[in-house]
Amino acid sequence: MSAARIIKYAEMLARLTPYKCVRVTHYDSGLEIWETGWDEPFTLWVENDGYSELQYFRLIGGLIAQTMPAGWSATP
């Protein structure tokens, strides 16, 4: 079994751009508060100067898939 890949902030932001996610707060502990384009808050942890790719997959398969309003679109 291989370790999860670490992705940098720029890559995480690019992956989350289709959902209009923004980082709201970053704490020295590594905890970050983010928000989706439909105002759903979520947390991410910074590890080794990046994010575990597993966090991304859990976020997409969990919170985003379960809370995105029907018909929501990032484009006006």
C-alpha positions in Angstrom: 0.0 0.0 0.0 1.4 3.4 -0.9 1.2 6.6 1.0 -1.3 9.3 -0.1 0.2 11.9 -2.4 0.6 15.4 -1.0 -0.8 18.2 -3.1 0.2 21.8 -2.8 -2.2 24.7 -2.1 -2.3 25.8 -5.7 -3.3 22.4 -6.9 -6.0 22.0 -4.2 -7.4 25.4 -5.1 -7.4 24.5 -8.8 -9.2 21.2 -8.1 -11.8 23.0 -5.9 -12.4 26.0 -8.3 -15.3 24.3 -10.1 -17.1 24.4 -6.8 -16.1 28.0 -6.0 -14.4 26.9 -2.8 -12.3 29.5 -0.9 -10.1 29.3 2.1 -11.6 31.4 4.8 -9.0 30.9 7.7 -5.7 29.2 8.2 -4.5 28.4 11.8 -0.9 27.8 12.8 -1.9 24.3 13.9 -2.5 23.4 10.2 -6.3 23.5 10.4 -8.0 25.5 7.6 -11.6 26.5 7.3 -12.9 26.6 3.7 -16.3 27.3 2.2 -18.0 26.0 -0.9 -19.7 28.3 -3.5 -23.0 27.5 -1.8 -21.7 28.5 1.6 -21.1 25.1 3.1 -18.1 25.2 5.5 -15.5 22.4 5.7 -12.1 21.9 7.1 -8.8 20.7 5.6 -5.5 19.9 7.4 -2.2 21.0 6.0 0.4 18.2 6.2 4.0 18.4 5.0 3.4 21.8 3.3 0.4 20.5 1.5 -2.8 18.4 1.7 -3.2 14.7 1.6 -4.9 13.8 -1.7 -7.2 11.6 0.4 -8.8 14.7 1.9 -9.7 15.9 -1.6 -11.4 12.6 -2.5 -13.3 12.4 0.8 -14.4 16.0 0.3 -15.7 15.4 -3.2 -17.4 12.1 -2.4 -18.8 13.3 0.9 -19.6 16.9 1.6 -19.6 18.2 -2.0 -21.6 15.3 -3.4 -24.1 15.4 -0.5 -24.6 19.1 -0.1 -24.4 20.7 -3.6 -27.8 22.1 -4.4 -29.6 20.6 -7.4 -28.9 22.8 -10.4 -26.0 24.7 -8.7 -23.5 26.0 -11.2 -20.2 27.9 -10.7 -21.1 30.0 -13.7 -23.7 32.8 -13.4 
